[in-house]
Amino acid sequence: MKVKEVADLVGISVRTLHHYNEIGLLIPEETTESGYRIYSDDNLETLQQILFFKELGFPLKKIKEIINSPSFDREEALSMHRKMLLERRSRLDRMIETVEKTMKHMKGEIKMSNNEKFAGFDFSHNPYEQEARERWGKEAVDKANQKVGSMSKNEKKNLEERFNGIYQKLAAIRHTAPDSQEAQEGIKEWFEFLNLMGSYSLEAFKGLGQMYVDDERFTKNIDQFGKGLAQFMCDAMAVFADENKR
């Protein structure tokens, strides 16, 4: 299957598959003389594994390490996926039950205890921060957190207003070409904003953009400003990183 056929079959972008190829996560079985990437059935089985691991919150770097390990056993991995998904389903079932009880509580049909009101919730870790730590290192994330933590209330408010302003500006031009001057000026402002908070190399900036479309948590939050914004930012950030390396 060609890359577009695989993308349509799975429901992911062609750019995502290209990225998997670039980082050595999923290399097509062959490339034709015309430059077409051809994916085999084995490639599709590997892609299924990648997406299972992604669904469970594993970062791409860790997925690559797992599936390339000589000790990797696909059947064992599927068994693990099943177990983890069942655990997730159990937690979601508890949350659904909490929602239903809360609705009855609001109508006066039952009385809920404080413990019952929060059954199923789990905020024991921040998935965004955890993934950032694994991808770019603990020091950069800690530095950004420390900087925000030392800000005054007004400074934090101004920071939030600038953040929203940049996203609104990018959302307004998300239907333009990612390599257009307007898009690149907007994405440059985003790059400069991020580097006020931490230290992002061009490569890390490009990787962050890819995460916007690889990770549905990022996509969902970003697309609140405008559907398709995450993909637009991903493409524009890749262009910005590649152009400024020269």
Sequence and secondary structure as in RCSB ss.txt:
>XXXX:A:sequence
MKVKEVADLVGISVRTLHHYNEIGLLIPEETTESGYRIYSDDNLETLQQILFFKELGFPLKKIKEIINSPSFDRE
EALSMHRKMLLERRSRLDRMIETVEKTMKHMKGEIKMSNNEKFAGFDFSHNPYEQEARERWGKEAVDKANQKVGS
MSKNEKKNLEERFNGIYQKLAAIRHTAPDSQEAQEGIKEWFEFLNLMGSYSLEAFKGLGQMYVDDERFTKNIDQF
GKGLAQFMCDAMAVFADENKR
>XXXX:A:secstr
 BHHHHHHHHT  HHHHHHHHHTTSS  SEE TT  EE  HHHHHHHHHHHHHHHTT  HHHHHHHHTSTT  HH
HHHHHHHHHHHHHHHHHHHHHHHHHHHHHHHTTSS   HHHHTTT   SS HHHHHHHHHH HHHHHHHHHHHHT
S HHHHHHHHHHHHHHHHHHHHTTTS TTSHHHHHHHHHHHHHHHHHS   HHHHHHHHHHHHH HHHHHHHTTS
STTHHHHHHHHHHHHHHHHH 
